[in-house]
Amino acid sequence: MAIFPTQYSTLSAAALGRYVEEQYGLSRLQCRFLLRGVSDTYVLEGATEKYILKIYRDVHRSLEEIKGELELLNVLHREGCKVSYPISDKTDNQLQAFEAAEGTRYGILFSYALGSPVYKPTDEQLTITGQEMARIHNITAAITLNHPRATYNHHTTLLHPIKILEPAFTELPDEYRYLQETAAAVIKKLDSIDTSGFSYGYCHYDFMPKNFHFDEHNNITFFDFDFAGKGFLVNDLMSYWIHYAMYFVLGRLSREEADRAFNIFVDAYRTLRPISQAEIDAIPYLNFGFWVFYLGFYQEQFDDFSTHFFNNHFKKERVALMKKIMDAYCPL
């Protein structure tokens, strides 16, 4: 019997565990489904070892884009950056192909990021984060990948998402009007800034605490480079800044505490890589594009990303949070 056309399947954790054992020469691994997100993520665990297996979807990342992520992470790992890196199998392949119901899906086995996220880091952890981000940027500003990745600019972070979000906000006209008007004001503001001296290269574009772990010895590991692409490198500082902006507007930190933490991080970054005051000043404006970009992603990937949360309640609350941050840091 022919398989009915399928849009999104979930591969068996048990079967994937057996496949990894055979393909990578490992044994006695337990594989379990961890989460459905940008890609499907599985954790594989043995007596003394642990790995992450990510299964991509063609609708989200083409084969060439996946190869770009592999290429980037291999460079970073080779240069000694603290990242979760791809593991090679017995035949020296890092990319696996699985014939799923909807077609070919590709998978990568990654080293495990030991530890856990830290949402209120110590001064030492802030310093480590800033310096390690700078080390990554020293490399990503100087390389050109052979495979394509996304580009972050006005069109991809503001204009295109605003356009595709219109049908998602038909019942929220005030919120959609705010997105339109604020995006136009942000573009005008950024266009007035001389960005010719801004550092440019491959940025992670989601350097928030959920995407790096500290272990008990304060060793840091960055992961989830799903959205890595070309753009201003200050975008990575911006995404880390958002964590503190949110904590401030949500009442979890005072403005003084939030500013102090971010400044420690920036000072540490500057010990290994320069960043201008103009780039720092642009962060609150770039922040708006970050939020709009991910709203657009939720809209475009609703069926495949299983964004069940992307309802009117979520949209209304998210726009309200964006407005709080903009009003607090850069009223337009």
Phi, psi and omega in degrees: 000134181291145177284130178296142180310129187238138181263325186205116177249162175244117183288145182295127178296318180297316180294321178295321178299315179295320180298314181296318178303314182289315187287329185252001179070034179253167181214157174056045177263142170254126181247131177223147177292130183259307180196156173255114181220227177301322170228166174280131185242131178238149174248133179243130188224132174244194182295323184229006185224158182210140182220163172243132176246124179249129178249116186273164175241135182299328181294336181260317181225123176289166178302319180296321178292321177298318178297327176295319177296316177302313182299314181298313183292326177295320177296312181299317180295317180298327181273004174087015178287152184275079183230154167288126191241158180290144178257138177271146178274190185296337179256016177071022174265142177251348183245124180251147179245134180234126179275095181268176182301325183270357182128195183287130172241143183252147181227152177226134174266128183243152169297153183271137177276104182293150178098210184204165177294149176237116186266343173230077187291156173285170177300322179296317180292324175298318179295316179298316181299314180297316181291320181289326175296319178298320178299318177297315182293328177300332178271313186288344176280347188245002183245160171230119181285153178279346182242147187287148170227170181297160174240137181252115180207187181304318184293313187281334183258345182229298189296309181295311179300319179301319181295312184284344180280347185307311180294338180282346183243023181298329179265003180229063186296325180294318180293320180293321177298320178299316179300314180298309185292320181289322177300317179297319180292321179294316178300316179299318180294313181295326178293338180276351181265137176283102182263009183298335180264003180290139176294139184229144179169207179270120178249155180290319179067020171198047183280064176256161185305335179293345185250019167207149183245148166248134173269186185292345178257014181066025170282133184254145174223124176268147178209187181056067176268030183304323185257011181304131180198181184273138179174187175297131180292339177297344174303328179288320174296324178299314182294328175288323177300324181303322178304315182283326175297317178296315181299326178290306186292338178269001175080017180271340175219152172285163178300321180296317180294318181295315180295319181298315181298313182294324179294324176298315178301312181295317179300321179292319177303317184290346176289341181240344182204133180287150170213132187281161176295329178297322177294317178297317181295334181281346187304311182300330179281319176297330179304324182295320178296326177301311182295317182294319179303312183288329172299317178297322177297315179300320180293313183291328185256019187306313183290322188263335180270354182055048180278066180299336182284349186279068180247181183298324179298313179298313182300316181297316179292321181294316179295323178297320177294316178302318181294320178300316181294315181296317180296325183283326190246334181202068178301135184252000000 
